[in-house]
C-alpha cells in the first residue's frame, strides 16, 4: 500500500489480490426456476398446507338501501340458473365448476370443469 492508501480507509485497490481467480459472481441463471430439463423441486412440503375450499352457489349485486329493507321471507334473485354448475373456489380463487353430490349421507362435490389448471400445477404428485 502506498501513503495515499493508508489515509483512505475505503480504498479497495488490491483487495482482489486477497482472493484467488476462482471467485465469481453468481449469474441470473443461478436464481431462475428449474425448467423441464433441470431437476424438479420437491413440493411435497406444500401438500400439508391447509386451504379453504368454498362452493359458491351464485351471487348478485344489490344496493345497500335495498338490502337494509329485506325482511324474513324475502327472496333475492341470484345470477345463476337452477342446475348450472357451481363455482369451486380455493382461497377465493376460482378453481373449477362442479355439482353437489351425496356421498354416504354427506354432501360432496364433483368437479365438472377445471378452470384454473395452474392452481393445481405441480401439486398432483
C-alpha positions as CSV (number, residue, x, y, z in Angstrom):
1,X,0.0,0.0,0.0
2,X,1.2,3.5,-0.7
3,X,0.8,6.5,1.6
4,X,-2.5,7.5,-0.2
5,X,-4.0,4.1,0.6
6,X,-3.2,4.4,4.3
7,X,-5.2,7.6,4.6
8,X,-8.2,6.3,2.7
9,X,-9.9,3.5,4.6
10,X,-12.3,2.9,1.7
11,X,-9.6,2.4,-0.9
12,X,-10.2,-1.1,-2.1
13,X,-7.3,-1.3,-4.6
14,X,-5.5,-4.6,-4.2
15,X,-8.4,-6.2,-2.4
16,X,-8.8,-8.6,-5.3
17,X,-5.3,-9.9,-4.6
18,X,-6.6,-11.4,-1.4
19,X,-8.8,-13.8,-3.3
20,X,-8.0,-16.4,-5.9
21,X,-9.1,-16.2,-9.5
22,X,-11.7,-18.9,-8.9
23,X,-14.2,-16.5,-7.2
24,X,-17.0,-15.4,-9.5
25,X,-20.4,-13.6,-9.0
26,X,-23.5,-15.8,-9.4
27,X,-25.3,-15.3,-12.7
28,X,-29.0,-14.8,-13.2
29,X,-29.3,-18.4,-14.3
30,X,-28.4,-19.5,-10.8
31,X,-31.6,-17.9,-9.5
32,X,-34.0,-19.0,-12.2
33,X,-36.8,-21.5,-11.6
34,X,-35.9,-25.0,-12.9
35,X,-37.0,-25.9,-16.4
36,X,-38.1,-29.2,-17.7
37,X,-34.5,-30.1,-18.5
38,X,-33.4,-29.5,-14.9
39,X,-34.3,-31.4,-11.8
40,X,-37.8,-30.7,-10.4
41,X,-38.1,-29.2,-7.0
42,X,-39.7,-31.3,-4.2
43,X,-43.0,-29.7,-3.5
44,X,-44.3,-32.3,-1.0
45,X,-44.0,-29.8,1.8
46,X,-46.9,-27.8,0.3
47,X,-49.2,-30.9,0.3
48,X,-49.8,-30.4,4.1
49,X,-50.7,-26.7,3.9
50,X,-54.5,-26.2,4.6
51,X,-56.5,-24.2,2.1
52,X,-60.1,-23.1,2.2
53,X,-62.3,-24.7,-0.4
54,X,-65.6,-22.9,-1.0
55,X,-68.6,-23.8,-3.1
56,X,-70.3,-20.7,-4.4
57,X,-74.0,-21.2,-5.4
58,X,-74.5,-17.8,-7.0
59,X,-74.2,-14.1,-6.3
60,X,-75.8,-10.8,-7.1
61,X,-75.3,-7.1,-6.5
62,X,-77.9,-5.1,-4.6
63,X,-77.9,-1.6,-3.3
64,X,-77.2,-1.3,0.4
65,X,-80.5,0.5,0.9
66,X,-82.4,-2.3,-0.7
67,X,-80.6,-4.9,1.4
68,X,-81.4,-2.9,4.6
69,X,-85.1,-3.2,3.7
70,X,-85.0,-7.0,3.4
71,X,-87.2,-8.9,5.9
72,X,-87.6,-12.5,6.8
73,X,-89.1,-14.4,3.9
74,X,-87.8,-12.0,1.2
75,X,-86.3,-13.5,-1.9
76,X,-83.2,-12.2,-3.5
77,X,-82.7,-13.2,-7.1
78,X,-79.2,-14.6,-7.9
79,X,-77.3,-14.6,-11.2
80,X,-77.3,-18.4,-11.9
81,X,-80.0,-20.6,-13.3
82,X,-81.1,-23.7,-11.4
83,X,-79.0,-26.7,-12.5
84,X,-75.9,-24.7,-13.6
85,X,-72.6,-25.8,-12.2
86,X,-71.4,-24.1,-9.1
87,X,-68.2,-22.2,-8.7
88,X,-65.4,-24.0,-6.7
89,X,-63.0,-21.5,-5.1
90,X,-59.7,-22.2,-3.3
91,X,-58.8,-19.3,-1.0
92,X,-61.1,-17.1,-3.0
93,X,-59.6,-18.0,-6.4
94,X,-61.8,-19.8,-9.0
95,X,-60.5,-23.3,-9.5
96,X,-63.4,-25.2,-11.2
97,X,-67.1,-25.6,-11.6
98,X,-68.9,-28.5,-10.1
99,X,-72.1,-30.1,-8.9
100,X,-73.2,-31.2,-5.5
101,X,-73.5,-34.9,-4.8
102,X,-74.4,-37.0,-1.8
103,X,-71.8,-39.5,-0.5
104,X,-72.6,-41.7,2.5
105,X,-75.2,-39.2,3.6
106,X,-72.9,-36.2,3.4
107,X,-72.6,-33.6,0.8
108,X,-69.8,-33.9,-1.7
109,X,-68.6,-32.2,-4.8
110,X,-68.0,-33.5,-8.3
111,X,-65.8,-31.3,-10.5
112,X,-67.2,-31.0,-14.0
113,X,-64.9,-28.3,-15.4
114,X,-61.4,-27.3,-14.1
115,X,-60.9,-23.7,-14.9
116,X,-57.5,-22.9,-13.4
117,X,-55.1,-25.7,-14.1
118,X,-52.2,-23.5,-12.9
119,X,-53.6,-23.7,-9.4
120,X,-53.1,-27.4,-9.4
121,X,-49.9,-27.4,-11.5
122,X,-47.0,-29.4,-9.9
123,X,-49.1,-30.4,-6.9
124,X,-50.7,-33.6,-8.2
125,X,-47.8,-35.9,-7.2
